[in-house]
Amino acid sequence: MAMSFRVVAMVVLAGLGRHVALAQKPPDSPGKVWHSRAEQDLQRELTVRPEPKYDVDAARLYTLAELVDLAEEHNPETRVTWQQAKARAASLGIARAAFYPTITAVALAATDRVATLIGEFFHRQTIGVFEPTLHVEYLVFDFGGRTGAVDIAKANLLIANLEFNNTHRQLIFKVSSAYYRLLNAKGQREAAEVSLKNAQAVEEDAQSRLDNGLATKPDVLEASSARAQSDYDLQAAIGAEDIAHGDLATSLGLPPETTFQVQDIHELPTPTAMADSVDQEIDRAFVQRPELMQQVARIRAAQGSLKQARSAYIPTIGFSGDGGLARAYGQQDLYPGSYAQGEVWNVGVQMKWTLFDGFRREYQVAEARADKRVAEANIDALRDQIGDEVWTAYANMRTSLRQQQAAAALLAASSQSYDAARESYRYGVRNQLDVISAQKTLAQARSEDVLARTQLLLHVADLAFRTGDLIQAQPPIPKAIP
């Protein structure tokens, strides 16, 4: 017997020692990187967890609308807010369930053996009972408590739905911004390639004139330097395009190295006028921005909390009862036992009224009122913020319209100047420095033209983002010159 006890004790102590060894603990030293078995377990979980991805056609030219559709379907941010909205819908169902009675199946099995004093002697009594019943509880009246909880759940569901819409608004703008940045990077790379070709042509012209005795060696060296600078700029543009492509792929919920093609900037129409006045844009933002509507929903939630807090001052009336069958076995001393069964039930109505709770209800009412006032104040603050955002976006778009027109005119003039300088250089009227200067000016003008067009499109998207037009079915169409 003693040997068995020692074996059991050793097994228990070994198990406890293993549990202590596997328990988490802080790092051993502040000067060393922490590595443990727990970290390795997490790494294994991350390794086996599949990376979310989907197939795209590498040869297809995707439009912005198609890219937005892909992002809305696969980006994890929309899935998060969607599940949060579903959770709030479940919370509403939980709140509404309080209006229904609760029915519970209960099965009681018990046995007792007691010594009962009868006359001058104690007699042993053995009683066994098995009692299956149904227990019912129902809150009949609570004078606003449950209604307030439902109002809060409704408001929270509305907030979650609006947050879902706002996530789509942010995602659409995120994809649009990444798309236009990629178009700008792609256009800058194409402009750099053309500039390199122009620099190579100037270098070839200088070399040809040197071979014919019409130019000097410094002229060729200056042209070669300009060509090398153009090549350097091209490599930088290629790297920027790769980064922009990875950013767009990430916004689509794809690995950054995913290969796909996008519509070229030359195929996109650019607006030539503003759609509405700035006052109309701001008014539309006040109606469409999900954040403002969320604040209104928060006021509703605060009103529900206030109703719920006030209901605590009023008594509640509830009903409870049990009903079922009881089957029992009884035996006294060593006499034969017997079985018996019959119906059992009990019904009760309870009125509960809290008279004092340490001012808890007063503080709950004060908290609900303060939350309501906070939501009301947030509406005013958010309106000011949205108004400023729309005003800034409107001004940026209006400026971009003018810059795009100026950049187009600059590109046309620079192109003519470069052609004229090169032609004059061939006839010996202009020198090499004039041609190189014209070539650099043309390269800068070509780069600014691409930037101006993509910035205009980006500011159009930004204005639609600030007004909430991105999540509307039919955004405004440019129709009036500012």
Secondary structure, DSSP 8 states (H G I E B T S, - for coil): -HHHHHHHHHHHHHHHHHHHHHS----S-TTS----HHHHHHHHHHHHS--------TTSEE-HHHHHHHHHHH-HHHHHHHHHHHHHHHHHHHHHGGGS-EEEEEEEEEEEEEEEEETTEEEEEEEEEEEEEEEEEEEEE-TTHHHHHHHHHHHHHHHHHHHHHHHHHHHHHHHHHHHHHHHHHHHHHHHHHHHHHHHHHHHHHHHHHHHTTSS-HHHHHHHHHHHHHHHHHHHHHHHHHHHHHHHHHHHTTS-TT---EE--GGGS---SSBSS-HHHHHHHHHHH-HHHHHHHHHHHHHHHHHHHHHHTTS-EEEEEEEEEEEEEEEEETTS--EEEEEEEEEEEEEEE----STTHHHHHHHHHHHHHHHHHHHHHHHHHHHHHHHHHHHHHHHHHHHHHHHHHHHHHHHHHHHHHHHHHHHTTSS-HHHHHHHHHHHHHHHHHHHHHHHHHHHHHHHHHHHHTGGGSSS-----B--
